[in-house]
Amino acid sequence: MKLIFERSMPGRGTAYVPDLDVPEAAPDFAQRERKLRLPELPEVQVDRHYTELAKETRGVNGGFYPLGSCTMKYNPAAAEAVAALPGFTEVHPLQEDATVQGCLEVMQLAEKYLAEITGMDAITLQPAAGAHGEFTGLLLIKAWHRSRGDTARTKILVPDSAHGTNPASAAMAGFEVVNIPSDPNGYVDLKELSQRVGPDTAGLMLTNPNTVGLFDPNISEITRIVHEAGGLNYYDGANLNAIMGIVRPGDMGFDVVHLNLHKTFATPHGGGGPGSGPVGCKAFLSGFLPGIRVEEKDGKRCRSEAEARVGDVRSFGGNFNVVVKALTYILSIGREGVPATAANAVLNANYLMHRLKDIYPMAFDTTCMHEFVITLEHFKEETGVSALDIAKGLIDYGMHPPTMYFPLIVHEALMVEPTETETKETLDEAAEGFLAVLQEAREHPEEAHLRPLTTRIRRPDEVKAARKPVIRYDFGD
């Protein structure tokens, strides 16, 4: 399809802005050095352009999207409708508290329910995304140790099955990252953990269920080892979708947690934002939380700030309208719906895994949580067909590929997360597609390298696209 600048014709357009009826004010310091170049098209061409773009876009509203570790589930339209109400969209964060009582109540309720679900005592809504929440949580840990004069704790322990953002966030917060290997069953190696904790341990970052989709049965022992060494435990909430309402991070021994509202609480995912990554903590850390807190005085809600906090990590209270959507979701499914959502996510993952496990080798052949990991290492050795080839082939069967080559501890990995919002019929269709692609690759391996066969663009240079993206139009001057 043509780019919108390629469709542009000088002088075309539709003007809805009325003529200026006040004196023109155009100070020199505000003037551009050259005229802003915008595409010039009539409204019908703009409409057609974006409609064509939408047709080229793959989303969960267009078909099965089993992207492992990302929880690409359907977002109820009701949440979008509530967030669009004028009382939420036509306010300003600098308004007087008396004029935004409803908004403050939203923040207060969201903090209350998120704290209850995670087993934490306090929540900040300020962080703008999951990795931003990780960074914020690590700042809490650092601030707490320093407040006690314990400056020797400079290391964060991170399991090798962690999300890639964990070590990156720890490094950004000024910590040294210490890798903790997994045991043969995919769990944290307790012996290695015990050997690597010490007086320089600031804390542990851990996801449970972990990135291979397994709930670590030793989780209480893991957090105890870190606490006894003087460190704090940080819970990466990326996989909370599998356990929410059933078991709480705070009850497992975690002191800090971040949440991905887009993964767990049905707010939009992808596209660069806006996101929201609330951070929760136990009471002894609450004074360090960034952002505003909502309190009640004389029957009215008001905003306040903790004195010892680590400092703002974003403006005001964070991405408020995303929080509105998350709260709408929580209220709509209710106390019974929260654990039911987790149970259905686990059920769907295990159902699809059992449909595939006789043909696809599982990295860990045991009951999974919300996702499971396939390993095609031996299949590639036998046929020359890689996990990438199989993933590309799945596109021809109407589904988005699962996550490829992650986690790194599994070779030729495909990571599958069906989520709780998919029906049994969809899972059965997906299973048939998975099985057909593998069978075709076994019988005709040379053709597997050519897939997908049904898309307009077949196999782009993904390395070049990632490292040298073309993100602006070349006007040729």
N, C-alpha and C positions, 0 to 999 in steps of 0.2 A: 504494500500500500504506500501511497505517497505521504511524505511528511507534510505537516500543515503549512510550512513555509513554501513548499513546492506547489501548494494549491493557491497560495496568495497572489492576488492581482491588485496593483496600485489603484486606490480610489474605491475599492469595494468595501462594503460594510453596512452596518445598520446602527444608526445613532439614536439612543434613547435618552441621552443626557440633554436637559433643556439648556437654552441659551443662558449665558452668564448675566445675572441681573444685579451684580454688585461690582464695585471697582476691582479690576484685576490686580492681584498682588503676586509678583514674580521676582523676588530678590535675586541678585546675581549669584549669591552663594548657593542657592538651591537649584540653579540651572544645570542641566546636563551638558557635557561638552559636545555631544552630538545627539540627534534625535533618537529617541527610543524606537527600536525596530520591532514592531509587532506585526503578526500576520494580518492581512486585510482580506476578509471574506464576508459574504452575506450570511445571515443567521442559518439558513438551511444547510449551507456547506459546513459550518461549524458543527451543527447537530449531526450531520452525516459522518463527519470526521471522528467525533467521539463515540458514536455508535459503532463505527467500524473498529475503533480501538477496543471497545468493550467486547466485541465478538472475538478479538484476538487474545483476550485475557482469560487465563485459567484461574478459576476460584472455586471455593467450596460450594458456591451456588450453581456451579456448572457441572459438577460431577464429583466422584469419589476422590478424596485428597488425603491419602494416608501418610502424610509427612511425619515421620517418627521424631519424637522429642519436641515437636512444635505445636501439637494439639490444634490442628486446623479444623475446628468444629463449626457448625452452623451457629450464627449469631441471631437470636430472635429479633424480628422487626419491631416488636413492642418496645424494646430498649431504645432503639433509634427514635421512635416516636416520642417517648418520654423526654429524652435528652434534647429534643428539638423544641420543647415548650418554651414560650417567651420568658417565663420566669427563670429559666436556666440560661438562655442564650443572650438575653438583653440586659445582663447585669455586668458590673465592673468590680474587680477585686478591691478597689479603693473606696467603694461605697461604705457608708456608715453601717455598723452591724445591725442596727434596727431596721434597715431597709432590705436586708438579705437573710432574714431569719430562716426562710425555707432552705436556702442553699447551705447555711451552716448546719441545719438539721440533717441534710443529706450527708455532709462530711462526718458529722457526729455518729450517725447510724452506720455509715460505711466502716468507720474505724471500730465501732462496737462489734459488728458482725464479723469483720475480718479478724479481730483479736480473738473472738470466741472460737472461730473455725481453726485458727492456728495455735491456740493455747498461749497467746502472748498477752501482755498486760497493757501495752500501748502501741499505737500505730501512727506513722506519718504517711500522708498521701502525697508528699512533695516529689519524690523521685519520678522521673519521666518515663522510665522503661525498666525492664528486668535487669540488664547489666548495670544500669544507673543505680538500681536498688542494691545490687551486690556491692558496688563501690561505697554507697552510703552506709550499708551495714558494717563494712570493714572499717570505715571511719569511726563508727561507734566503738568497735572493739579497740581500736588504737587509742581513742580518747579515754576510754575507761582504764586501760593499763597505765597510761601516762598520768591520769588523775591520782593514781596510787603510787606514783613515782617508780613504776616498773618499766623502765625504758629498754631493758634487755630483751624483751619479747618482740622479736623482729621477723619471725617466721610463721607462715600460714601453711598448714598441711592440706594438700589437695589430692584426692584419689585419682588414679589414672583413668577412671571411667567418668570423670566430671565433664560438665559442659566446658567448651573452650573459653568461655568468658570468665570462668572462675580464676584460673591463673592470671589472666590478663587484668582482671579487676584487682586482685591481690597485689600485683606488681604496680599498678597505678596508684594504689593506696600506700605504696612505699614499703611493702613487705617482700621478703624473700620467699619464694615458692618451693615447698618441699613435696615431691611426688610420693604418694603412697600407692604401691601396687595392689592389684586385685589378686585374690586367691583363685585356684582353678574353677571354683563355682561361680565366679563373678562378683563376689563380695569383697569388702575391705579385708586385707590380710592383717589380722589382729597382731600377729607376731611382729610384722614390719612396723605397724603403727606404734606398738609399745616401745620399739627400739628407737623411733625417730622423734618421740615427744620429749620435752625437757624444759629447762628453765628459759629457753629462748622461744618456746612455742607461744604464739599469740592466740592461735585458734585453729580450728578445722573448718573447712568448707565442704559440705556434703549434700548430695541430692539423694533422697530416699522416698520412693523407689529410685534406683540409680539409673544411669543412662542405658543400661542393657535391659531395663524393664523389670528388675528384680527388687523385691523388698528385702533389705538386709536383716536377717534374723538376729544379728548381733548388735543392733543399733544401740541398745541401752548400754552395752559393754563399751562400745566405741565412744559414746559421749562421756561415760564415766572415766575412761582412760585419759581423755583430754582434760576434763575438769580436775582430776587428781594431779595432773601436771601443771595446773594453774592457768590453762587456756580456756577460751570460750568456744562454743559450738555455733556455727553459722549454717542455717538451712536454706539451700537453694530451692525455692518454691516452684521450679519449672514443672515438676511432676506431681504437684499437689492434686491434680485432676484425678489421680488414681485413689486417693485416700481421704479426701476432704469429707468431714462429717463422720469418719470412721475411726481415725487415729490422728492425734494432733502433734505437730513438731515439738511444741512446748512440753508435751508429756513424754517425748522421747529423750529429753535432755538438752534441747537446743535453746540458746539464749537470744538469738537474732534470726529473723527470717525475712526474705523478700518474696513478694508475690508477683506473678505475671497475670494481670487482669485479662490480657488477651488470650492466655492459654486456659485459664481456669474459670473465669467469670464472664465469658462470652462477650468481650469487647473486641473491636476490630483488630485484626492481626495482619501485619505486613504493610508494604507500601511506604515505609519510612515514618509512620506515626500518624497522629499522636498516640502515644502509649501511656502506660502508667505502671509503675513498679513499687507499690507501697512497701514499707519496711516496718516490721513489728519487732518488739523486744520485750524482755522481762523488765519488771519494775525498776531494778537497780540500774538499768541503762536508760530509762525513759527521759531523764534530764538532759541527755546528750542528743536526742532526736532533733533533726532540723525541721524547719517549717513552723507554721502556726498550729496551735491547738484550740479546739472548741470547748469552752466551758460554759456553765450556766450560773448566772448571778441575778438574783432578784427576779427569777422567772424568765429571764431573757438569755439567749445564747450570745456569747462574745468570743472574740479571738484573743489569744495570748501566746507568748513565746517563752520557752524555757531559758533560763539564764546561762546554763552550762553547755548549751547545744553546740554541735560541731560547726554550725553555720549553714546558711541556705545552700542547697544543692540545685535549686531551681527557683524561679520567681513564684511568689505568693504560695498558694496551696497546691500547686501542681496542675495537671491537666484535668480540671474539674469535671468537664462534660463526660470524660471517659469513666470517671468514678460514678457519675449519675447512671450510666449504662450498666455498670457492674452491680450497683445497688438494686437497680430495677430487676436484674436477673436473679439476684439472691432473694429478693422479696417475692418474685413470681414463682420460684420453685419451692421456697419455704424450707423449714427445718427438715421435713421428710425428703424433700427433693435434693438437698445437698448430698447426703450419703447415697441416695439412689443414683444420682449422676455418676458418682465414683464407681459404684457397683456395676453399672451398665458399661462404663468404659472398660473395666476389667473383663467383664463378660464378653464384650465384643472382641477384644484383643485375643482372648483365649479361644474363642470360637474360630476366628480366622486362622489363628496359629494351628489349631488342630485340623482344619481343612487342608493346610499346606504341609504339615510336618512330615508326612510320609514321602513327599517328593522333594521338598526344600529342606536342606539340613539346617537345624536351628543352632545358633551359637551356644545356647544353654537350654537343653531339652528338659524344661521343668515348667511348672505353672508360672506364667508371667503376670504382670500387673496390667498397665494400660497400653503397653507396647511390647514388641518382641523383635529380636534381631536374627536375621538369616545370614549365614556365611556361605558364600559361593567359591571359597578358596579352592576346594578340590574339583569343583565343576569347571573352573577356569583351567586348571591343570589338565583335565581330561579333554576338554573341547576347545579351549582357547577363547570361550565366551566369558566375558567379564560381568561383574555386577552392573556396570554402566550399560552394557548391551541389553541386559534383561530389563533394566529400568527404562531404557529408551523404547523397548518393545511394548511395555505396558501402556505407553501413550496411545498406541494403535488400538488398544482395547478400552479407550475412553476414560482412563483414569490418570491422575497426576502420579508421577513416580514417587516411591518412598524415598526417604533420606538415603543417600549413597555414601559409602566409605566412612561411616561414623556409627558408633564410636571407634576410635583408632585402635583399641585393643582387639577388635575383631577384623580379620582380613577379608576383603571382598564382601563388605557388609551391606545389607539392605535392612533398614530400620523402619518398621511398619507400626503405625498408630491409627487404628480405625476411628477412635473416639466414640463417645456414647450416643452421638446424634444419628448414627447410621443404622438402617434397618437390616434385618436378617437377609432380606432379599438382595439388598445392595452388597452385603458381604458375600453372599453366594455368587453373585455375578462377578465380583472382584476375584474371588477364589478361582473361578473358572478361567478368568483372564490370566492370572498368575500361572496356573497349571498349563494353559495352552502355550504361553510364551516360552516356558522352560522346555516343553516337549518339542516345540518347533526349533528351538536353539540346539537341542540335542540332535535332532534329525538333520537340520540344515544350518550348521554353525556359521557358514560363510554369509548367510543371509542375515543372521543376527547382528552382524557388524554394520548393516545398512539401515537398521530401524532407527527412528520411526519412518514408515512408508506413507502415512496418510496426512502428514502435516505440511504446511506451506514451506516452512523452514525445517530442514531435516536435522543436520548436526552442525550447529555453529561452532566456531572456535571458542570454547568456553574459557580457556586460559587467557586468550587475548581479550575477550569480553570483560573478564574480571580485572585484568591488569592494565588494559588500555581502553577503557570505555570511551565512546564518543557521546558526550552528554550535552553538546551544544551544536547548533546548526552553523555550518561553514558558509558564510556569505561570499567567500572568495575575495575578500579585500583585507 
